[in-house]
Amino acid sequence: MHFRELHVTYRVRSDLPDVPDQPLRSPRAAMTFLRPILEAEPVEVFGVLCVTTKHRAIAWHELSRGTLDSTLVHPREVFKVALLANAAAIMIAHNHPSGDPEPSAEDIGITLARLSKLSDPWTRRRTRPQRSIGSRQCA
């Protein structure tokens, strides 16, 4: 049996917006940053924004690209990205190609059923509800 070596590579993508000078301390600030990345996508895209202890963006990872109205995500993959990026915190986001930013029943179900069960036992922090990006607004 052979072992596989994990190799993590970071690369700068010129198609992403510049990292903001200000920390991303609110869902609204995160959505303002992520809107140019997600709003024009023709299918649902789910991603993880990794931030430092001071909430400065250090990485964006597109985790899943789905269909017109759904995408598949597993919590293990979300947290793998955070660990590999050495992130202090993460913000998860996805778009709604329909342009309606209101969370669907499935969005709420995923957040409550899977992601919100994961918490930090030392600080008692819980996963907050996710935000959805529509064509001109976010919820």
C-alpha positions in Angstrom: 0.0 0.0 0.0 1.3 3.4 -0.9 0.6 6.7 0.9 -0.5 9.8 -0.9 1.1 13.1 -0.2 -1.2 16.0 0.2 -0.1 19.0 -1.8 -1.9 22.3 -1.4 -1.4 25.1 -3.9 -2.6 28.6 -3.7 -3.0 30.7 -6.9 -4.0 34.2 -7.6 -7.1 34.4 -9.9 -7.3 37.6 -11.9 -11.1 37.0 -12.5 -11.9 37.6 -8.8 -12.4 41.0 -7.2 -9.6 42.5 -5.2 -9.6 41.7 -1.5 -11.2 44.6 0.4 -9.1 46.8 2.6 -11.7 46.6 5.3 -12.5 43.5 7.4 -15.7 41.6 6.4 -17.5 41.9 9.7 -21.1 41.5 8.6 -23.1 39.4 6.2 -23.8 42.5 4.1 -20.0 43.2 3.7 -19.4 39.6 2.7 -22.2 39.7 0.1 -20.9 43.0 -1.3 -17.6 41.3 -1.8 -19.0 38.0 -3.2 -21.7 39.5 -5.4 -19.4 40.0 -8.5 -18.2 36.4 -8.1 -21.7 34.8 -7.9 -24.4 37.0 -9.4 -24.0 36.2 -13.1 -23.7 32.4 -12.7 -26.4 30.5 -14.7 -26.4 27.7 -12.1 -26.3 27.5 -8.3 -22.7 27.8 -7.1 -21.8 27.2 -3.4 -18.6 28.5 -2.0 -16.5 29.1 1.1 -14.9 32.4 2.0 -12.0 31.9 4.4 -11.1 34.8 6.7 -8.4 35.6 9.3 -8.9 36.3 13.0 -9.5 39.9 12.0 -12.1 38.9 9.3 -9.9 39.7 6.3 -10.5 37.5 3.3 -7.7 35.1 2.5 -9.3 32.6 0.2 -12.4 31.9 -1.9 -13.1 28.3 -2.9 -16.0 27.3 -5.1 -17.1 24.1 -3.5 -20.0 23.0 -5.7 -21.5 23.9 -9.0 -25.0 22.6 -9.4 -28.0 22.9 -11.6 -30.6 25.7 -12.1 -32.1 25.3 -8.7 -29.9 23.1 -6.5 -26.3 22.1 -5.7 -24.9 19.3 -3.5 -22.8 20.2 -0.4 -21.4 18.1 2.4 -20.1 19.7 5.7 -16.9 17.7 5.5 -15.9 19.5 2.3 -16.8 22.9 3.8 -14.5 22.4 6.8 -11.8 20.7 4.8 -11.4 23.9 2.8 -11.2 25.9 6.1 -8.6 23.7 7.6 -6.4 23.6 4.5 -6.6 27.4 4.1 -5.7 27.8 7.8 -8.8 30.0 8.2 -9.8 31.4 11.6 -13.4 31.5 10.4 -15.5 30.9 7.2 -18.4 32.5 5.5 -20.5 30.2 3.3 -22.5 31.6 0.4 -24.4 30.6 -2.7 -26.3 32.2 -5.5 -29.8 31.9 -6.7 -29.8 32.1 -10.5 -33.5 33.1 -10.4 -32.4 36.4 -8.9 -34.6 35.9 -5.8 -32.3 36.1 -2.7 -34.8 34.7 -0.2 -33.6 31.4 1.3 -35.6 28.4 0.1 -36.8 25.7 2.4 -33.9 23.6 1.2 -31.4 26.3 2.0 -32.8 26.6 5.5 -32.9 22.8 5.9 -29.2 22.4 4.9 -28.2 25.1 7.3 -30.2 23.9 10.2 -29.9 20.1 9.7 -26.2 19.9 8.8 -24.1 22.9 9.3 -25.6 24.4 12.4 -25.0 21.2 14.3 -21.3 21.9 14.1 -20.1 24.2 16.8 -17.0 25.1 18.6 -17.3 23.5 22.0 -14.9 26.0 23.6 -16.6 29.2 22.5 -20.2 27.8 21.9 -20.3 29.5 18.5 -22.9 28.2 16.1 -23.1 28.4 12.4 -25.2 31.4 11.5 -27.9 31.3 8.8 -26.4 31.5 5.3 -27.0 34.3 2.9 -28.1 34.0 -0.7 -27.1 36.3 -3.5 -29.7 37.3 -6.1 -29.3 39.4 -9.2 -29.4 42.8 -7.4 -29.7 42.1 -3.8 -28.9 39.6 -1.0 -31.0 38.1 1.8 
